[in-house]
Amino acid sequence: MAKYTSGRQVGGGYYWNASNWEVEVVSAEGGKLRGGAEARYVKVPFPALFVIVPLLGALFLMFMPFIGFALFAYAVAKKMASAFTKSATELASTVQPGGFATGNAYFTGKPGEEKEGAAEAPKAGELEQIEREIAERKADRK
């Protein structure tokens, strides 16, 4: 029996992939075999399909309950393990750095905190004087 790899141009016929237990049908004109780089095919004569295909079906029926039990056991074990452990993302989502609150802007610092060398706010009289100076400078430019 000749062995073929996936992606190879082959003539028409029936090709069996032993790695995933599939029979691929290639038309009489020929075509390329599907599958990953590791897929290996064997050309099977048509009468042999009458033995291979029912055998594959029977094996599937015999092992299907075991596959179901294994998947159920895996799901239960995963659920039990998650009950005793937390993932890092769940833990990180509950931790907030310092006094951070979502949606607040912290451009002026924390309440009660004053910056070193910060000048006092100008008083109302000083603001009026500054406004007059600005108005005079604008008038001089015109």
HUCORUR-V743060 format. One record per residue. N is the residue number from 1. RES is the residue in three letters. PSI is psi as a letter, one per 40 degrees, with the letter a starting at -180 (NA if undefined). OMEGA is omega in degrees with one decimal (999 if undefined). BURIAL is 1 if it has 16 or more other ideal C-beta (glycine too) atoms within 10 Angstrom, else 0. Layout:
((N RES PSI OMEGA BURIAL) (N RES PSI OMEGA BURIAL))
//
This chain:
((1 MET h 179.9 0) (2 ALA i 179.2 0) (3 LYS i -177.7 0) (4 TYR i 175.9 1) (5 THR i -178.6 0) (6 SER i 179.7 1) (7 GLY e -178.6 0) (8 ARG i 176.7 0) (9 GLN h -178.3 0) (10 VAL i 176.2 1) (11 GLY i -179.2 0) (12 GLY i 178.0 0) (13 GLY a -177.9 0) (14 TYR h -176.7 1) (15 TYR h -177.4 1) (16 TRP h 177.3 1) (17 ASN h -175.4 1) (18 ALA d -177.3 0) (19 SER d 177.6 0) (20 ASN e 172.8 0) (21 TRP f 177.8 0) (22 GLU i 172.2 0) (23 VAL h 179.2 0) (24 GLU h -179.7 1) (25 VAL h 177.2 0) (26 VAL h -176.5 1) (27 SER i -176.1 0) (28 ALA d 179.2 0) (29 GLU e -178.1 0) (30 GLY i -179.5 0) (31 GLY a 179.4 0) (32 LYS i 177.1 0) (33 LEU h -180.0 1) (34 ARG i 172.1 0) (35 GLY i 179.8 1) (36 GLY a -176.7 0) (37 ALA d -176.9 0) (38 GLU e -177.8 0) (39 ALA h 178.8 1) (40 ARG h -177.7 0) (41 TYR i 174.3 1) (42 VAL h 178.2 0) (43 LYS h -175.6 1) (44 VAL h 175.3 1) (45 PRO i -175.4 0) (46 PHE d -179.7 0) (47 PRO d -179.9 0) (48 ALA d 178.1 0) (49 LEU d 177.9 0) (50 PHE e 175.9 0) (51 VAL d -174.1 0) (52 ILE d -174.0 0) (53 VAL d 176.7 0) (54 PRO d 177.7 0) (55 LEU d 176.8 0) (56 LEU d 177.8 0) (57 GLY d 179.4 0) (58 ALA d 178.1 0) (59 LEU d 177.5 0) (60 PHE d -179.8 0) (61 LEU d -178.8 0) (62 MET d -175.6 0) (63 PHE e -179.3 0) (64 MET d 177.6 0) (65 PRO d 179.5 0) (66 PHE d 177.7 0) (67 ILE d 178.1 0) (68 GLY d 178.4 0) (69 PHE d 179.8 0) (70 ALA d 178.3 0) (71 LEU d 177.8 0) (72 PHE d 179.2 0) (73 ALA d 177.8 0) (74 TYR d -179.7 0) (75 ALA d 179.3 0) (76 VAL d -179.8 0) (77 ALA d 179.2 0) (78 LYS d 178.8 0) (79 LYS d 178.9 0) (80 MET d -179.9 0) (81 ALA d 179.7 0) (82 SER d 177.5 0) (83 ALA d -177.1 0) (84 PHE e -179.0 0) (85 THR i 174.9 0) (86 LYS i 178.3 0) (87 SER i -178.0 0) (88 ALA d -179.6 0) (89 THR d 177.4 0) (90 GLU d 179.7 0) (91 LEU d -178.9 0) (92 ALA d -179.2 0) (93 SER e -179.7 0) (94 THR e -176.5 0) (95 VAL h 176.4 0) (96 GLN h -179.9 0) (97 PRO h 174.5 0) (98 GLY b -178.8 0) (99 GLY f -176.6 0) (100 PHE h 175.2 0) (101 ALA h -177.5 0) (102 THR h 176.8 0) (103 GLY e 178.7 0) (104 ASN i 176.6 0) (105 ALA h -177.1 0) (106 TYR g -179.3 0) (107 PHE e -174.7 0) (108 THR e -179.6 0) (109 GLY a -178.8 0) (110 LYS i 178.3 0) (111 PRO h 179.0 0) (112 GLY e -178.9 0) (113 GLU h 178.2 0) (114 GLU i -179.9 0) (115 LYS i 179.0 0) (116 GLU h 177.0 0) (117 GLY e -180.0 0) (118 ALA h -179.6 0) (119 ALA i 177.9 0) (120 GLU i 179.8 0) (121 ALA h 179.2 0) (122 PRO i -179.2 0) (123 LYS i -174.6 0) (124 ALA d 179.8 0) (125 GLY d 179.8 0) (126 GLU d 179.4 0) (127 LEU d 179.4 0) (128 GLU d 179.8 0) (129 GLN d 178.5 0) (130 ILE d 179.0 0) (131 GLU d 178.8 0) (132 ARG d 178.5 0) (133 GLU d 179.1 0) (134 ILE d 179.8 0) (135 ALA d 179.3 0) (136 GLU d -179.9 0) (137 ARG d 177.9 0) (138 LYS d 179.5 0) (139 ALA d 179.4 0) (140 ASP d -179.1 0) (141 ARG d -175.5 0) (142 LYS NA 999 0))
//
